[in-house]
Each structure stands twice: as C-alpha cells, then as structure tokens.
C-alpha cells in the first residue's frame, strides 16, 4: 500500500521506517523547515538508516495514497484537516495518531460538509515513542503492545483490523466508539502531573529522567486525575482503560504496581527517557489545550466535575503566562456544530 505520512516529526519518521520495513510505499509531507531527504538514523525499538521520499505539497502527498496517516502535532491538526479535506479522494482512509481534541470528530464534520464519508480511524495513542536527538538522529523508546482504536464513517465490511495489522502488526484493539478512543489518551494527564511537579528542572534546562520524575507524589496525582477521566467516560456509558492498564500495555513484561512503582521500573530498565528541558514543552503547550481542555469541556456538557483537570490547566497557565484554555480553536468550532448526541454517536 501507499501511505502518506502527514507530519515529519520523530513519530512520523519512525512510522515511515516501520512501514518501509513492512513492505509499504511511504511518502512524507511536512511543513517543517527541517524536512528534507537527507540520510536519517533511527535506533532503539526501531532500527533504520536511510532516506525517505518527501512530497513538496499536500496535494502531491495525498495523490494516489491508500492511507492518509496524520502525525502532525496537535497545534497544526485543524489547519491540516481544513486543507486536506478538499483533497481527500473516495476510498482513502484517514488515520489519526493519536486522537487529540476530538480530531476525528472534527475531520468527520469537515468532510461531511463536502459530502464525503471517508472512513476515519482514531488511535488512543501512538504505536511507538520517539525523540529527536539531532537533525538526523532519532531514538525510538518502545513499541506499544496494544493500541485502542475506533472507526468513524466505516465504509463496507469492516476490514479495519486487518488493515492496521498489515501496517503495524497485531497490536490493535477495536473499541465501538470514537469518543471512547478520545477519552483513552493517557498522555495529557500524565504529562501535566509530571511537568508541573518538575517545572523548575524544565525551566532550568536540567538533565532529568522522565520516568524517574514520577515519584510517589506525582504518581498519586496521576492516579487522581485518572479517576476523573474514568468517571467522565462512565457518564457517557463508556468503559476505557485506566492508567494502570496503560502502563502494562505500553511496556511489555512490566510488573504491576502503583503508577510511581511502575514508572520506577521503566526507568530502571533503561535507557532513560529524557524529561523536557524547555518550558514551552509539548507536555504543556500541546497536551493541555488539546488534551485536557477538551476533557473539561466534555465534563461541562455531561455534568461531570473535573476539578483537578481544571485546576491543572489554570496552574499551568499561571506558571507559563499563557491562557491554555483559549488556545484550542478547533474545539469550540466543533462543539458549536455537534450536539452531545452527535459526539457520542460517531
């Protein structure tokens, strides 16, 4: 198959390596000034050395592709969807890795206004973790054993499981609701708790290990945030995995325990995952407006209080001097056109 990867960051490039190894044709589209076809090295859970094909524009990337795989950072997803929708052809499948800020819902809405009903696959998280260590060097930390997914606008017999397995192997678990997938992304609350507790380290640019930073106090906050998310999902009649399942499914052969205990075991196994060194880390600038704000808004719609999520957003805004609650323009546009019934029906 031909796969257009829309986003040339570490995750997108790691996916390109995996797809190439699985015999697929890959083309990458990136708006980054650093995007080019120079030789690249990926090491860790995924090993690769070579070059990829890049498309000069979005039109060139999507032409003839079977799969449109979105790995764009959340801040650029609305712009990507708005520009992509007129180019989408019949029988092309869209995949969002991962679903932040109800991006699959937004894509379905925009495509629907154009009379298009393409299948949209929404993932709860990424297949791999990856960090850039240099312009041509990426380290892939792990390949996740399980990815929850759902399909909006399914067309014909459901072959999504076989399709995803052909792309990335047998690691996908089907959920019946796209909203359940949106409520299954654990990265935003985990990153919030860890970033705020280690904010002075981040601001000073210190070297620190991400998982070692999840001390018992941080772990308790993560678990408390998780209870709010689970309660919210239950209000919609949805059962989603909890943070304990998230750790056990992300890290093969990890012994169960509290969040801090499991994080310490991940850290001890090495190699360490560096914590962020800049206060404008995506842990805050991406995961808060596009991960946590949507949960609070859904809580308001469903009548579920999310006090820790709401307080975390406000604390982070005060610490950084930003108004994270107002930075997501995709969410209000979606909620203005989609009722609660439509959100839960997709």
Secondary structure, DSSP 8 states (H G I E B T S, - for coil): -EEEEE--SHHHHHHHHHHHHTT-EEEEE---TT-----EEEEESS-EEE--EE-SSHHHHHTT-SEEEE---GGGHHHHHHHHHTT--TT-EEEESS--TTHHHHHHHHHHHTT----EEEESS-SEEEEEEETTEEEEEEE-S-EEEEEES--SS--HHHHHHHHH-S-EEE-S-HHHHHTT--HHHHHHHHHHHTHHHHHHT---BTTTT--HHHHHHHHHHHHHHHHHHHHTT-----HHHHHHHHSTT-----HHHHHHHHHHHSS--B---STT-HHHHTHIIIIIHHHHHHHHHHT---HHHHHHHHHHHHHHT--GGGS-HHHHHHHHH--HHHHHH-
